[in-house]
Amino acid sequence: MTKATEEAVVALDRLMGHFQVQEDDTPDVREYKESIVNGLSCLGQDMHKLDEVVHIHPGDTCTHYKGGQYHYLGLATQESDGTPLALYRSMESGILYARPASEFFGVVVVEEDGQESHLRYRKVE
C-alpha cells in the first residue's frame, strides 16, 4: 500500500467516525448519518466522490444553521494529511472558506430549548 493510499484510508476512517449514530440522535439525524456512512463505505479510497453521497453538491447554494448563505464549490484535499475539505464561498462577503468535510456535512447539536440536532449546512431549495 502506498503512502497516499494509506493516508486516504485513514482520512476515510476519520470521516466515517464523525457520522456514527449517537444514542440521542433524532430519527431524521440517525437516517442522515446512516446514509452518509453507507455511502462512504462504497467510496473505497476516492474521497472526491463524497459529493455523490451527501445532500449538497458543487454549485448548490446552502445556508448555515445560524444564518448566512454560501455557494458550495466542491471538495479539496489537505496536502499535509489527505483530509477532505469542503470549499465554499460566502454570498455576502465573497470570502472563500475551507472546512473539513466531516464538519461541513456534519450535524451540530444546539443546546437551546433542550437538545436539538441540525445539519451544519442545508441546501437551499
PAVO-959059 format. One record per residue (C-alpha): residue in three letters; x, y, z. Coordinates in steps of 0.02 Angstrom, whole numbers, plus 50000, padded with zeros to 5 digits. Example, Ala and Ser with C-alpha at 12.3 -4.5 7.8 and 13.67 -1.06 7.14 Angstrom:
BEGIN
ala506154977550390 ser506844994750357 
//
This chain:
BEGIN
met500005000050000 thr500725017049951 lys500855031350075 ala499505040849979 thr498345025749988 glu498665023650174 glu498265042150203 ala496655040550103 val496105025450207 val496485034650370 ala495545050150308 leu494035039550259 asp494025030750429 arg494135047550518 leu492725054650412 met491605039550443 gly491905041350630 his491115058550627 phe489475051350562 gln489245037250688 val487475036650755 gln487305042750935 glu486035036551060 asp485165053351072 asp485055056750884 thr483315060650819 pro482625048450689 asp482965060450544 val484765063650601 arg485025044950625 glu484385041550448 tyr485515055250377 lys487065048750466 glu486705030850414 ser486525036050231 ile488195045250239 val489095030450319 asn488345018350193 gly488855029650050 leu490615032250120 ser490875013550137 cys490605012049948 leu491865025549903 gly493415015049926 gln494895026849926 asp494165040149811 met493665053849932 his493215065349788 lys491645055049759 leu490995061049928 asp489875073349834 glu488895058249771 val488295053149945 val487895069650029 his486445081850018 ile487435096749946 his488295096349777 pro489515108149688 gly488595123649630 asp487225122349760 thr486785136649875 cys486705131950058 thr486305140550221 his487205138850387 tyr486135133850535 lys486505150850616 gly486135160450455 gly487145166150306 gln487135159050131 tyr488575150850038 his488965143249869 tyr489685125849890 leu491135123949768 gly491655105949796 leu493005095749883 ala494865098349900 thr496175087949988 gln497255094950127 glu499005092050063 ser499805087950230 asp498695073350283 gly497415069850147 thr495935076550246 pro494465080350129 leu493985098750139 ala492365106850084 leu492635123149988 tyr491275136249994 arg491095155049965 ser490075167450065 met488735175449957 glu488795190850069 ser490675194250081 gly491385183649939 ile492645175850059 leu493205158250011 tyr493185145750155 ala493835128050179 arg493195116950318 pro493475098350349 ala492105089150254 ser491635079750413 glu491145096450490 phe490355104150336 phe489205089250304 gly489025085350488 val487685087650618 val487825100350759 val486915099050924 val486175115550984 glu485765116251168 glu484335128651159 asp482605123251216 gly483315106251256 gln484455097251135 glu484135099650950 ser485165092550808 his485395102250647 leu486355099750487 arg487755112550495 tyr487385117550314 arg485755114350225 lys485435115550038 val484315129949986 glu482925122649879 
//
